[in-house]
């Protein structure tokens, strides 16, 4: 199955290229500028792809507070243009979104149909993308995920390992709870969904995130334990680690729908962590 993927060096895009092989045509920044929605649509119009996946995004959460217009163009207008171009050709369009569209209140896992209320500019920009994709009216999947990690790109696991080289103790936030998600598992899920949709399966909005749910502190401890790093971890509240953009305290995602409709099981992030650490040779 021929796939056109927006994104080339990001975590999910890299895994899509690995798993999809020669069937994947990846468009990085040097080929298509996501701040130019018309260029995104044009790339789809001339492609021979049988499905399109948007794995690219503006992901600088804190910087988005001062660059919301740019973030919204990349995360909102560009996916909208892609979705409309796909709708014109009746191509399945799969778009990666985020738990940040939710307010992060309570402790219950968020369901795909739950009300959204982003806490920050990044979340608002991603919600704008979701709304535009749905409005395009074509066959589509919006895949919300959380706490993505891999052996490449910037992510929490690699940050912790870097800090471990110069620190014997760290303070890590302990009141934000979510599901770490291996990028490899996200890519695999997207490929399964793309192939299934090409056969006529309907899409919609889905959640896909790792389990069991943990805090950032516990995620850090597991990382250091598996990597044999002797680093003491002290849990702190989010208020003790202020950031320009507010973070949701509850990032738990209910993933029952994706298993019901596509047979895709919730990933065990601890197994994914071991695979990433092996790749990093730790």
Residue, then its C-alpha position, 0 to 999 in steps of 0.5 A: x500500500x502506497x503511503x504519503x507521510x507528512x514528516x520525515x525525522x520526527x519520532x512517529x515519522x521515523x518509525x513509519x519509514x522504518x516499518x513501511x519501507x519502500x511503500x512510504x514516501x516521507x515529506x520533511x521540511x525540505x520538501x513541504x513547509x507545513x506553514x504553507x497549507x496550500x503546498x501540503x494540499x498540492x503535494x497530495x494532489x500530485x501523489x499516487x498514494x493510497x492513503x495519507x498520514x500526517x505525523x508532522x506538527x509544531x510540538x514546542x509546547x512552551x514556545x507556542x504560548x508566544x507563537x500561537x498563530x504559527x502553531x495554529x497554522x501548522x497544527x490547524x490549517x495545514x492538516x485541514x488543507x491535507x484533509x480537504x485534498x484527501x477528501x477530494x480524492x476519497x483517500x483515507x487521511x490519518x492525523x496524529x493528535x494529542x491528549x492536550x486537547x483535554x483539560x486534564x481534570x479528574x482521574x478518569x481516563x478520557x474517552x474520544x467523545x468527552x468534551x475538550x478544553x485545552x489548557x494551552x496554546x499548543x492544545x488549542x492549535x491541535x484542537x483546531x486541526x482536529x476540527x478542520x479534519x472532521x469538517x473536510x468530510x472525507x474518510x479520516x482517523x484522528x489518533x490522539x496519543x500521549x507522552x511519545x518516546x523513542x530512540x530518536x528525536x527529543x523526548x523524556x527518556x532521552x532527556x532523563x538519560x542525558x541528565x543522568x550523565x551529570x546528576x546523581x539526583x533529580x526532581x521530577x513532577x509527580x502529579x501529572x499522570x498519563x500513558x507513555x507511548x512508544x513511537x514504534x507502536x503508534x506507527x504500527x497502529x497507524x499502518x494497521x488503520x490505514x490498510x483497514x480503512x483502504x478496505x472500506x473500514x470507517x474512521x473517526x476519533x480514537x485514543x492510543x496510549x501506553x499502559x499502565x498509567x504512571x507519573x513522570x516521576x515513576x516513568x523516570x524511575x523505570x527508565x533509570x532502573x532499566x538503564x542501570x543508572x544510579x539516580x535518586x528521584x524526588x517527586x515534586x508537584x507541578x507548582x514547583x516546576x513552573x512552565x510557560x504553558x500549563x500541563x494537564x494533570x490527567x492525561x489518561x486515555x481510554x483506548x477501548x474504541x481502537x481495540x473494538x474497531x480495529x483490533x489494536x491492543x493497548x501497548x505495554x510501554x515498559x516493553x517499548x522502553x526496553x526496546x528503545x534502551x537497547x537501540x540506544x545501547x544503554 
